[in-house]
Amino acid sequence: MEKLFCLGVAIGMVGGALLVANSYKARSLVKKSQAELLDKMDEMMDERLKAMESGEGEEKKTQKKK
């Protein structure tokens, strides 16, 4: 059963790669989706960095008071 599942996944991956490689619309859709994903990841990382910076600043202030 597991071998059959793995075989199905592999065949699906190969089929998807062939579809994207031979279709301009699919290829452009993949590129667009990748660009959107990278933009969202950049925004998320910027937010986390800002949160970390503000969190570190607060920790330093509390340590100075003690």
JOBEL-V169991 format. One record per run of one state. SS is the DSSP state (H for helix, E for strand, - for the rest). FROM is the first residue (numbers start at 1). LEN is the number of residues. If there is no record, write none. Layout:
BEGIN
SS|FROM|LEN, SS|FROM|LEN
END
This chain:
BEGIN
-|1|1, H|2|21, -|23|1, H|24|42, -|66|1
END
